[in-house]
Amino acid sequence: MSGNASGNQSGIFQTDRRRFLASGAAALGAAAAAPLAVPTPASASAGTGRAAAPAARSLPEGLFTLGVASGDPLPDGVVLWTRLAPDPLNGGGMPNRSVEVEWEVATDSRFRHVARRGTAPAEPAFGHSVHADVRGLAPHRDYYYRFRAEGRLSPVGRTRTAPAAHAEGRLRLALASCQNWQHGYFTAYADMAEQDPDAVLFVGDYIYESAASATAVRSHEGTGEPVSLEQYRNRYAQYRSDPDLAAMHASAPWIVTFDDHEVDNDYAGQVPQDPDKQGQEAFAARLTAAYQAYYEHMPVRATAVPHGPHIKIYRTLDFGRLARLQVLDTRQFRSDQATTQEGAQSPLLTMLGAEQKRWLVEGLHRSPARWNLIASQIMLAETDLLPGAGKRWYYDAWDGYQVERNELLGELASVRNPVVLTGDRHLTMVSDLKRDFADPSSQVVGAEFVGTSISSNGDQDQAAFHAQFDPLVPDNPHWKLIDAHRGYHLFDIDRHGVEARVRIVDTVLQPASAAHTLASLRVTDGRPGVELA
């Protein structure tokens, strides 16, 4: 059956989606966090239109403990992901052999109308992860998917394709980053699922590489920082066991990139945070392990298969003529961080590297889209940390790479509706982007939304935050909103503007929490900068 719905099928589809959103998220989270019961032959074949053949039971029980996910939506396709891991915190627990995994994509959650099906190998060399790059789907519609391995079914996931190439409708995008397992629960994802975004943009720090803490809200697995491939696999598996994260992965496609904590705090290229403790060879081996584990656990295409200590993660995704999204990699190609103001202003420093910078600038200027979105792991706008005269910067952010940052801001001055979506800071920091931050009266060329963290920094001390940051507001007049609650940002984008909501949760110290909108902001078509709504 084709992916197009019409007549009564449209009504059935809408009802099916509501049913999935109302009841599916909790079940998906539970299924991802606990071993999946082995389906009977009848339930294993439900909705497929074919009889269920008896399956050999040579694999361990509970293959789909890590749930399912989808990512990088195209108008005609999407990546489907799972990983077979019956013993997820101990290397996976799979036999050392390839397993053929079936996948199905349907227009309904009961799989009565299957649109596409196929198989993909789960190879031991890639942790028995599965990346099915499905094509031939209809644009801008919901699909349901599942996997089967030796007769056992995965939880059902829901995904959504991108709009057709010439469409200019609406887009709802959720921005998330920085989820530290030890600092709290990922409660914001429960609210995010209720908001039904078209896609989730995750801009870094999916895991944290820190060792276990006995005083943490919930402790990291293992006995130290991950270094080997199996150790990184175990860390990702632990994070994937969070039920709200698992449910959100199964509710919408994700577009992901990494920052530093997926490898090592504040690393730059192939330079670790502590080169006196991690030699070049040892750190190259750590990069190789970390990037492979990242690929194994993310719904990305085969273009991201790593080659030793290298991985290709920067890429472009288009949402019709409404929005172009360029996803950056601000870790692999950067120069080592400066340590002084003079160093931060050196023309020799690069954040992006020559090739990625050229790709970004060309993509911006050739974009057919009304909105040009840039996913940057670290903050582009200035943060002047010194009250009064003079400047003091975070050198790990774009402030530490001022010449290249200013070149990019100059390019944005001639780009249609640039909006930068960022993470890293564990704060909400919404800013106008200035052509020259050294001149407060200079031209506004765009807007930046630095999303707060999902859990990193825990329930932050609000009085301490304001005591630190309120005195800095006069020195940073481009800031439109700063806040230190946990949560995420939600964007409704159409041809007229970007409506942004800062969604925050009351606490991340408990497995569930109420959520509400802290603030609403707007970027208007043809008017650079951001306003409080």
N, C-alpha and C positions, 0 to 999 in steps of 0.2 A: 504494500500500500504506500502511496506517496505521503510526504510529510504535510501536505496541505489539508486544512480542515475547512469544512463548509457546512452550511445548513445545520442539521441537528448535531453533527459532530462537534461544531464549535461550542454549543452549549454543554455537551458532555465533557469536552476538554476543560472548560472553565470550572465546571463542578468538580472534575477530577483534580484540578490544581488546588482548589480550595480545600478539598479533602486532604490532599498531601500536606499543605501548609498547616492545617489545623491539627492533624494527628501524626504526621509522619516524622516531624523533627525529633520528638522525644524517642520514638521507636528507633530511628536511625542512630541517634546517639547511643542508646542502650546496646544496639546491635554492634556498633563499632567498639564499644568498651568491653563487651563480653563475648565469649565464643558463640558462634552462630549455630543454632540447632540444625542438624542434618535434615534437609527436606525429604519428604516421601517422594516416590516417583511421580505421583499425581501432582503434588505442589511444585515439583521441579519443572514440570512441563506446562504449567498453567499459562494459557494465553499465547502459546507459541505456535499452535496449530499443528503440532506433531506429537507423536507418542513418546513417552519417556522410556528410554532404554535402560535396563539395569546397568549401574555403574560400578566399576571396581572401587573398593574402598581402601586403597593403598596409602592414601595421604592421611596425615593426622587430622583430628577433629578441629573445628574452629578456624577455618582457613582465613576468614575475612574479619579478623579482630580489628584491623585498621580502617575498616569502612571503605567508602568509595568517594570519588571526587571527579570533577570535570574542570576544564580550563581552556584558556585562550580561544574564545568563541570566534568563529568566522560566519559569514552569511550562510554557508552551506555545510558547516562542520564544527566539531569540537573534539578536544582530547578527553578521553575517558581514562580514569586511573583507578587501580587498586594494587594491593600488595598481599600476596599470600604469606601469612605470618602467624601460625598457630601458637608460637611461643615468642611473642613480639619483643619482650625485654631481654631475651637471651639469644640474639642473633637471628630470630625468625622461626627456627624449629622445623624448617623444610628439608626434605631429602635432597641430596646433591644431584638433582636431575631437572631437566626442563619439563614444564607442565604446560600443555595446551589449554588455554582459557577461552571459553566462549563469551562473547558479549552480545547483548541485544539492546536495541534502541526502539522505543515505541512511542506512540502519540498518547497513550494512556497508561496509568500506573498499574493496571492489571495485565498489561501486555497482550491485549486482545488484537491490537493493530500494530504489528511490528513493522517499523519503517526500514531498519537496517539490522543486519546481524553479521557476525564474522568471528574470527578467532585471532588470538594474539599469544605469543609465547611468554611464559613467565620463566626467565632464565636465572639460574643460581648466581651467575656473574653479576647480575643487577638486583640481587636480593629478592628474586621472584616478584619483582614489581611488573606491572602491566601498564603500558601506555598505548591505547588504541586511538589512532588518529582517524576519526570517523568523518566521512564526507558524504555528499549526496542528500543532505537534509534541506529543509525549507528555511528561509530566513526568518528571523525574529519570531520564533515560537518556542514553546516549551516542549521538551522531550523527557522521557523517563528511560532509565537504563539500569542494567544489572549485569552481573558476571556469573558464570557457572564453571566450576572446576570439578571434574570427576563426579558430576551429579549434584554438587552442593551449590546452593545459590547464595549470592551476596545480598546485603541490603539493597533496596532500590534507591537510586539517586534521581534527582531532577536537574536538568540543565536547560539552557536557553541559548539559541543561536543569535548571532549579531544581525542587525538589519541589513536589508539589501543595499547594494553599493550606492544607489542613488536616492535612498530613503532619507528623510529628514523629519523624524518623529520626535520621540522622547527617549531619554536614557536615565535610568536610576542606577547610580554607582555608589558602592560603599567603600570607604577608605579605612584600612586597618594596618596596624604595625605593632611590634614590640610586645610580645606575649611571653613574659617570664613565668615559667611554671612555679617557681619558688615564691614569687611575690603575690600570687593569688589565682583565683579561678577565672576562667575565660567567660564570665557571665555576660559580657556585652553581645556575644554571638547569639544568645537566645533572643534578644531584642532585634538584632539585625535580621534574623530569619523571619520575624514577623513583618518586617518592612519590605520584604520580597524584592531585593535589588536584582537588576538584570545581570550584574556581575560584581564580584568583590575584588578590589585592588589591594593587594598586600605588598607593602613596600619595604619589608625587611625586619630582621630579628624574629624569625619564626620560631627558632629555638634559642636557648642560651647555653653557652658552653661551660658555664661555671660549675664547680664541684658541688656536691650535695652539702646542704646546710641543715644542721639538726634543729635550728630555730625557725626554719622557713614555714610558711603556711602549708606547703606540701613539698617534700624534698625531692631533689633530682635523684634519678637512679644512678648506679655506679659508685665508684670510690674516688673519682677525680675528674678532671676535664677530659672530654673525649678527644682522642688522637687518632685511633685506628678506625677503619671502616666499620667494623662491628660495633664499636663504641658509639659512633655517630648514628648508626642505624638504631641502636637501642634508645638513644636520646630522642630521635624523631618518633619512634614508636610510643614512647611515653607521652609525648605531647599529643600525638594523634588519639590517645585514649581519653582525652578530655571530651565529655559527651556533647557539650555545646559546640566545640570546634568541629567534631565529627559531623554533627547534624548540619552545621552551616556549609561544610564542604559538600554535603549531599543535597543541598538545597539550591545552589546556584553555581555557575562557573566562576573560577578564580583566575586572576591574572597576577602572577607573583614575580618578585625579584628578591634578592637577598641584600643584607647589609653586612655588618661585621660579625655579629654573634653567631651566625651560622658556621663560622670558622674560629675566629679569635678576636678578642676585643681590639678595635681600632687598628686592625691590620691594614696595610697599604700595599697593593700589588702582591709581591712575594716577600714583603718585609713584615715580620710579626711585631706584636706589641713589645715583646721583650727579646730582641735578637741576641742578647747575651745568654739567654736560657734556651732558645730554640735556634739551632744552627740552620743554615740555608737548606741543606739536604733534608733535615728533619722537618722543616716547615713545608717544603715542597711535598713531602709525603703526607703531611697533615692536610694541606690544601687538596691533594688528590683524593684523599678519603672523604673530606668534607663535601667537596663538589659532587662526588659520586653519590653520596648519601642524600644530598639535596635533590639531585635529579631523580633518584629512586623514589622519593616521597612527594614529588610535586607533579601536578597535571600539566606537563609541558611537552612540547613536541620533540622529535628526535634531533632537531637542530641543536638542542641543549644537551645532548649526550656529551659528557666531558671527555677531554683528552689530557690525561695526566693532570697537572695542576692548572688546567685551563677549562673554562666553560663559556659557551656563548649564551648570554641571557638577555642582552639588550635587543629590542625588537619593536615593531610597529603593529598596532591593531586598529582597524578602522570600524567605526559604527555608522555606516552609511556616510552621508554628507554632513551629518550632525557633528560628529566628533572624531578626531584622530588622537590616539593615545600612543605616545612614545615612551617606552619603559627603559630606564637607564640602568647602567651598571657603574656605580661610583666607587667600586672597591678594586677591581682587578687591574685597572689601567692607571690608577692615580700614582703620582709621586709620593714619596714619604712625606708625612706631615711636617710643616714648618714648626719652629719652636719660638719664633720671635715675630714681631710685627713686620720687621724688614723682610724676613724670610717669606711671610705670607703674601708679600707684594712682589715677589720675584716672578719675572716672566718665564722662567724655566719650569715652573711647577704646572702640572696638568692634573685635572680631576678625571677627565674622560679619555685621554689619549687621542691621537690625531684621527684615527679611523672612526672611532665612535663619535667624536665631535663633528666630523664631516657628515656622517650619517644623520645626526640630529639636526644640524642646520639645514641640510638639503631636504629632509623630511618636513621640517617646519615651513620652509618657503614653497615647497611644491604641494603642500597639503590642499586638498579640495574642500576641507571641512570648515564649518562655521566656528567650531571650538577646537583649539589645539592644546591638548592636555599633555603634560610631561610628568611622569612618575619618577621622582628623584628621592633616593633614600635619605638624603641629608638636606638640611635647610639651605635654601638659596638666598633668602633675604638676610640682611645684616642683623646680628645680635651684638650690640655694643654693651659689654658687661661692666663698663666703667662709668659711674655717674659723674656728670660734669664734663670738664674738658678732657680731651684725649679719647683713645679707643682701646678696648681690650676684647679679643675675639676668642671663639672656640675654633681652634686650628683644624679640627677634624672635619668641620663643616665647610661649606663653600666660602666662608669668611677666610679660611686659610689658603684659598686659591684665588686671590682677588683679581688677578689679571684675566684669567680665563673666565671667571664669573662675570666680570665687566664686559668682556667680549660677547658672552652669551646674552646678557641684558641688552646690549646694543642690537643684537639680532632680533630679540623679542620686540623691539620698538617697531619693526616693520612686519610683524606676524599678526594674523587675525586672531584676536581673542585668546591670548596665551594664559593658561591656568596651570600652575605647578602644584602637584599633590605629593606630599612629603610625610616622612615618619621620623624616627630616630630620637626625637627630643623628649618624649614622654610627657609632652605638654600640648595643649591646643595653642597654636600661635598662627593667627591669620593676619596676613600683611599685604600691603601694596608692594609691588616690585618697582623699585626706582631705577632709572637709567644710571644714576650715579649716587650711591649711598653716602658719599662724602659731601654731597650737596643736597640738603633736605628739600630744596626748591626744584630739584630736577624732575624730569618727566616721569610720570607713572606709566609703566610699559606692560603691566600685567598684575596678576593676583597669585598669592600662594596660600595654600591651606596646609599647615603642619598638623597632622592628626595626632591626637593624644594616643597613649598606649592602651592596649587591651588589658594588661595587668602590671606591666613594669612600673616600679616604684610603689606598688600597692596602693592602699588608701593614703594618699599623700597628706601631709600636714599642711592644711590650707593657710594657716596663719604664718607658718615659716615661708611658704611659697610667696605670699604677698609681701612679707618683709624683705625678701630678696629681690623680687621683680618689680614691685610698684615703684621703687625709686629709679628704675631704669626706663620707665615709660617716656619721660621727657627726652631722653637721648635716643629713643627709637620711635619717632613720630609716625613711622610707616606701619607700626603695629595697630591692628584694628580690634583684636581680641586676644587675650591670653588667659589661660585657665589650666588648672592642675588636677582635674578629675579624670578618671579612667572612662574609656568608651571608644567611640569611633565617629567618623563624619559620614553623612549621607547627602548625596547630591542628586537633585532632579534637574536634568538638563534638557532644554528645548531650544528652538531657534531664537527665542527672545532673551534667554538668560540662564544662569546657573543659580538655582535655589539650594542653599547649603544649610544643613541642620547639624549642630553639634549634639550628638546623643551621648549621655553619660549615665553611668550606673551608680547606685547609692554606695555599693561596696563590692570589692572583689575578695573579701576575706571569708565569704560564705559561698556555697555552690549555686545559689540563686539570689537575684537581686532585682529590684524595680529599676526601671530606666525612664528617663524623660529628656526632653529637649532643653539644653542649657541656653542656646542662642540660635537665631536664624540670621543668615547673611545672604547677600545677593551680588552676583556679578552680571552686569547688563551688557547685552550684545553691543559692540562698538564703543564701549566705555571702559577703558582699562582701569583696573583696581576693584576693590571690594567695599561693599557698604553693609552696615547692620540693617537688617530688614525690620 
